[in-house]
Amino acid sequence: MRFSSRIDRVQAFRVMSLLEEAQAREAAGHDIIHLEIGEPDFATPEAVVAAGQQALTSGQTRYTPAAGLPALREAIAEHYARHFDAAVDPARIIVTPGASGALLLASQLLVQRGDRVLMADPTYPCNRHLMALADAELDTVPVGPESGWQLDAALVAAHWQRDTRLAMLATPSNPTGHMLDGAQLSAVAEAAREREGYLLVDEIYQGLTYDLPPVSAATVAPEAFVVNSFSKYFGMTGWRLGWLLAPQAAIEPLTRLAQNIFLAAPTPSQHAALAAFTPQCREELERRRQELQRRRDALLAGLARLQLAPSVPPQGAFYVWLDISRYSHDSQGFCRRLLEEENVAITPGVDFAVRGGEHHVRIAFTNEVARLQEAVMRLERFLTRQ
């Protein structure tokens, strides 16, 4: 069979084969510690589940407007006002099937064949792949501790070319968990504006921060396109719901795209998400954030004992990006051996980094503290044999 050549620009998520192997070992009776997938072990908050059930029993199963339930768009706008002091018109918000739906809309609107896109290396691979599917040329900029593992204004200015159209950021980032503060976000936005380009900001881990207060590009760069999700902070991964905040002039073409690509986000999920903004639910989500911070600190303490802790600790999300160059330059092989020998599942860095992924791994602190401590003990035992 002959397929479109564009599919060749989309690589498989290598961790999925590792996950399948981990699940097979688990089914065979092995005690697997899962630190590979970006999904905490928390259930969806009860208030959200109850609202979703009520939506189903009351017959809220028909299409919504393509841009989403008006009440949900208003709730998201209120969220920006309350937590980020950002005045956002609900009409600038489009509700999407997950953040992936928002990224798809943004990529199709903002770039075309021959346009160049700047983004950090490492980054979430879908960010690269969706831009590639839009026929853009990718300029992945290596980042490290010296820039806080982020694409800052100086790097944007240094790597912007004549046909660069878009700079894309992720804060907090996947896989490193590092952030840009408000001043840094504003500076990147200004750098893109000066060059008559666009800024797209992935904020799907917004709210899951530990050392810095959460910030949004909506506050400091109102012309930016901002992607967010109910998956991570709000604990609704399987509900497949996100949103895109865009300048008013972009809403009409984005709505046309949404009508044709997915028609509307899932209706029961939209009704359920309204409960995510209630005080009761926010209190529960804050307790979960604090628990994730405890898990991060426990993992970092264990890695420090092994002299493996990163020089710049993650400030958000729920990942540690770990340099394993002292032990291996084959992150896939390293992760596979760790699973086979010690039953600990982590993610090879080659899933995220064009350069350097072969000597990095990502550890998700998405398990209880006791399990993280056990994982560090198993890792230590494994490393003594390398």
C-alpha positions in Angstrom: 0.0 0.0 0.0 1.2 3.5 -0.7 0.6 6.3 1.9 1.1 10.0 2.0 4.8 10.9 2.4 3.9 13.3 5.3 3.4 10.3 7.6 7.2 9.7 7.4 7.7 12.9 9.4 5.8 11.4 12.4 7.8 9.1 14.6 6.4 6.5 17.0 6.4 7.2 20.7 9.1 4.7 21.7 7.9 4.6 25.3 4.7 2.8 24.2 6.6 -0.3 23.3 8.3 -0.1 26.7 4.9 0.3 28.3 3.6 -2.8 26.5 6.6 -4.8 27.8 6.1 -3.5 31.3 2.4 -4.4 31.3 3.3 -7.9 30.0 5.8 -8.4 32.8 3.2 -7.1 35.2 0.7 -9.6 33.9 3.3 -12.3 34.4 3.5 -11.4 38.1 6.5 -9.0 38.3 6.2 -6.0 40.6 6.6 -3.1 38.1 7.1 0.5 39.3 5.5 2.7 36.5 7.4 6.0 36.1 7.1 6.1 32.3 3.7 7.6 31.5 2.7 11.3 32.0 -0.4 10.5 34.0 -0.5 10.6 37.9 -2.2 7.9 39.8 -5.0 10.2 41.0 -8.5 9.5 39.8 -10.6 12.3 38.3 -12.0 14.5 41.1 -15.4 13.2 42.3 -17.2 16.4 41.6 -16.1 16.2 38.0 -17.2 12.6 37.7 -20.6 13.4 39.2 -21.1 16.3 36.8 -20.3 14.0 33.9 -22.7 11.4 35.1 -25.4 14.0 35.6 -24.8 15.2 32.0 -25.3 11.7 30.7 -28.4 11.0 32.7 -30.0 14.3 31.7 -29.4 13.7 28.0 -26.5 16.1 27.4 -25.1 14.0 24.6 -25.8 16.1 21.5 -23.3 18.4 19.7 -22.3 21.6 21.2 -21.3 24.7 19.2 -17.9 24.1 17.5 -16.1 26.5 19.8 -17.6 24.8 22.9 -20.3 25.3 25.5 -20.7 29.0 26.2 -20.8 28.3 29.9 -17.5 26.5 29.8 -15.8 29.2 27.7 -17.0 31.7 30.3 -15.7 29.6 33.2 -12.3 29.3 31.5 -12.2 33.1 31.0 -13.1 33.5 34.7 -10.2 31.1 35.6 -7.8 33.5 33.8 -9.2 36.5 35.6 -9.1 34.9 39.0 -5.8 33.1 38.9 -3.7 35.2 36.5 -5.3 38.6 36.5 -5.8 38.4 32.8 -8.8 39.9 31.1 -9.9 37.3 28.6 -13.0 37.6 26.5 -14.8 34.1 26.4 -15.2 34.7 22.7 -11.4 34.2 22.3 -11.6 30.6 23.7 -12.2 27.5 21.6 -12.8 24.2 23.5 -11.0 21.3 21.8 -10.7 17.5 22.1 -7.7 17.6 24.4 -4.7 19.9 24.0 -3.8 17.9 20.9 -6.9 19.2 19.2 -5.8 22.8 20.1 -2.3 22.1 18.8 -3.8 20.8 15.6 -5.9 23.9 15.0 -3.0 26.2 15.8 -0.6 24.4 13.5 -3.1 24.4 10.6 -3.8 28.1 11.0 -0.3 29.5 11.6 2.1 27.7 9.3 2.3 26.3 5.8 4.8 24.8 3.5 8.2 26.5 3.7 7.5 28.3 7.0 10.0 27.7 9.8 9.1 27.0 13.4 11.4 27.5 16.4 11.0 25.2 19.4 13.2 23.9 22.2 15.1 20.7 22.1 14.0 18.6 24.1 10.3 19.0 23.8 7.1 17.0 23.7 7.3 15.1 20.4 3.8 15.9 19.2 4.8 19.6 19.1 7.3 18.7 16.5 5.1 16.2 14.6 2.0 18.4 14.3 4.1 21.2 12.8 5.8 18.8 10.4 2.3 17.6 9.3 1.5 21.2 8.5 4.6 21.1 6.1 6.6 23.5 8.3 10.4 23.2 8.6 11.5 22.7 12.2 14.4 24.5 13.8 14.9 22.7 17.1 17.1 24.7 19.4 19.2 22.8 21.9 18.6 24.1 25.4 20.2 23.2 28.7 20.7 24.4 32.3 22.2 27.7 31.1 18.8 28.8 29.7 16.8 27.0 32.3 16.0 24.3 29.7 13.8 26.8 27.9 13.8 28.7 24.6 14.3 32.3 25.8 14.3 35.6 24.0 18.0 35.5 23.3 17.8 32.1 21.6 14.7 33.2 19.6 16.6 36.2 18.3 19.7 34.2 17.5 17.9 31.4 15.6 15.1 33.4 13.9 15.5 33.3 10.1 13.9 35.3 7.2 11.2 32.6 6.8 10.6 31.8 10.4 6.9 32.4 11.2 6.4 30.9 14.7 8.1 30.4 18.0 6.7 27.7 20.2 7.2 27.4 24.0 6.1 24.9 26.6 6.0 26.1 30.2 6.1 24.1 32.4 7.8 21.8 29.9 7.6 18.2 29.1 10.1 16.5 29.6 12.2 18.8 31.8 9.5 20.4 34.1 11.1 23.9 33.7 9.3 27.2 33.4 9.6 30.7 32.0 8.5 33.5 34.4 6.3 36.4 33.3 9.2 38.6 32.3 10.8 35.9 30.2 7.5 35.1 28.5 7.0 38.8 27.7 10.5 39.0 26.3 9.9 36.1 24.0 6.6 37.5 22.8 8.3 40.8 22.1 11.1 39.0 20.1 8.5 37.3 17.9 6.4 40.5 17.5 9.5 42.5 16.4 10.0 39.9 13.7 6.4 39.9 12.6 6.0 36.3 13.8 3.6 34.4 16.1 4.1 32.9 19.6 2.4 29.6 20.5 2.6 28.6 24.2 1.9 25.1 25.5 0.6 25.6 29.1 -0.9 22.1 29.6 1.0 21.7 32.9 0.0 25.1 34.2 -1.0 25.0 37.8 1.4 22.1 38.6 4.2 24.3 39.9 6.4 24.0 42.9 9.0 26.8 43.2 7.5 29.5 41.1 3.9 30.8 41.0 1.9 29.7 37.9 2.0 32.2 35.1 0.3 32.5 31.8 1.2 34.1 28.5 -2.4 35.4 28.6 -1.3 37.9 31.2 1.9 39.3 29.5 1.4 38.5 25.8 -2.3 38.9 24.9 -1.5 38.4 21.2 -0.1 34.9 21.9 -1.9 31.6 21.0 -2.2 29.6 24.2 -2.9 25.9 24.5 -4.2 24.4 27.7 -5.8 21.2 28.9 -8.0 19.6 31.5 -5.8 16.5 31.5 -2.9 17.3 33.8 -3.8 19.8 36.6 -7.5 19.0 36.5 -6.9 15.2 36.4 -9.1 14.5 33.3 -6.8 12.7 30.9 -9.3 10.3 29.5 -12.0 12.9 29.1 -10.1 14.4 26.2 -10.7 18.1 26.7 -8.6 21.1 26.2 -8.8 24.6 24.9 -7.1 27.2 22.7 -6.9 30.9 23.6 -6.3 33.0 20.5 -6.5 36.6 19.3 -10.0 37.7 18.3 -9.0 38.0 14.6 -8.1 34.3 14.6 -11.4 32.9 16.1 -13.4 32.8 12.9 -10.9 30.8 10.9 -10.2 28.6 13.9 -13.9 27.9 14.3 -14.1 26.9 10.6 -11.2 24.5 11.1 -12.8 23.1 14.3 -16.1 22.5 12.4 -14.4 20.5 9.8 -11.7 18.6 11.8 -13.7 17.5 14.9 -17.0 19.4 14.8 -17.0 19.8 18.6 -15.3 18.6 21.8 -17.1 15.7 23.7 -20.3 17.1 25.2 -20.4 15.1 28.5 -16.7 16.1 29.1 -17.5 19.7 28.6 -20.4 19.6 31.2 -18.2 17.6 33.6 -15.4 20.2 33.3 -17.6 22.9 34.6 -17.3 21.3 38.0 -13.5 21.5 37.9 -13.7 25.3 38.7 -15.7 24.9 41.9 -14.0 25.8 45.2 -14.5 22.2 46.4 -12.7 20.8 43.4 -9.9 23.4 43.5 -9.2 22.5 47.1 -8.7 18.9 46.1 -6.5 19.8 43.2 -4.3 21.9 45.4 -3.9 19.0 47.8 -2.8 16.9 44.8 -0.3 19.6 43.7 1.2 19.5 47.2 1.4 15.7 47.1 3.2 15.9 43.7 5.7 18.4 45.2 6.4 15.9 48.1 7.0 13.2 45.5 9.3 15.5 43.5 11.3 16.3 46.6 11.6 12.7 47.6 12.8 11.6 44.2 15.3 14.5 44.0 16.6 13.5 47.4 17.1 9.9 46.3 18.8 11.0 43.0 21.1 13.4 44.9 22.3 10.4 47.0 23.2 8.7 43.7 24.8 12.0 42.5 22.3 12.0 39.6 20.0 14.9 40.6 19.7 17.6 37.9 21.6 20.9 38.5 18.4 22.8 37.9 15.5 21.0 39.6 12.1 20.8 37.8 9.8 23.7 38.8 6.6 22.2 37.5 4.8 19.3 35.7 5.8 15.9 37.1 9.0 14.9 35.4 12.7 14.8 36.1 15.0 14.9 33.0 18.0 12.9 34.0 21.5 12.9 32.4 22.8 9.3 32.4 25.9 9.9 30.3 28.1 8.5 33.1 26.4 5.1 32.5 25.1 5.0 28.9 24.7 6.7 25.6 21.8 4.4 24.6 18.8 5.6 26.5 16.5 3.0 24.9 18.8 0.2 25.9 19.3 1.6 29.4 15.5 1.8 30.0 14.9 -1.7 28.6 17.6 -3.2 30.8 16.3 -1.3 33.9 12.9 -2.8 33.2 14.1 -6.3 32.6 16.5 -6.4 35.5 14.8 -4.2 38.2 11.2 -3.9 37.0 11.3 -0.1 36.9 9.8 1.6 33.8 11.1 5.0 32.8 11.1 6.8 29.4 14.1 7.0 27.0 15.2 10.5 26.2 15.2 9.9 22.4 11.4 10.3 22.5 11.9 14.0 23.3 15.3 15.2 22.2 16.6 15.4 18.6 20.1 15.9 20.2 21.2 14.5 23.5 18.3 12.1 23.9 20.6 9.1 23.8 22.1 10.0 27.1 18.9 11.3 28.9 15.9 9.6 30.4 12.6 11.0 31.8 11.3 9.9 35.1 7.7 10.7 36.0 7.1 11.1 39.7 3.5 9.9 39.3 3.6 7.2 42.0 3.5 7.3 45.8 6.6 8.4 47.7 7.3 4.9 49.0 7.3 3.6 45.5 9.6 6.3 44.3 12.0 5.5 47.1 11.9 1.8 46.2 12.5 2.8 42.5 15.6 4.7 43.5 16.9 1.7 45.5 16.4 -0.5 42.4 18.1 2.1 40.2 21.1 2.2 42.6 21.3 -1.6 42.4 21.1 -1.5 38.6 23.8 1.2 38.3 26.3 -0.7 40.4 26.3 -3.3 37.6 26.9 -0.8 34.7 
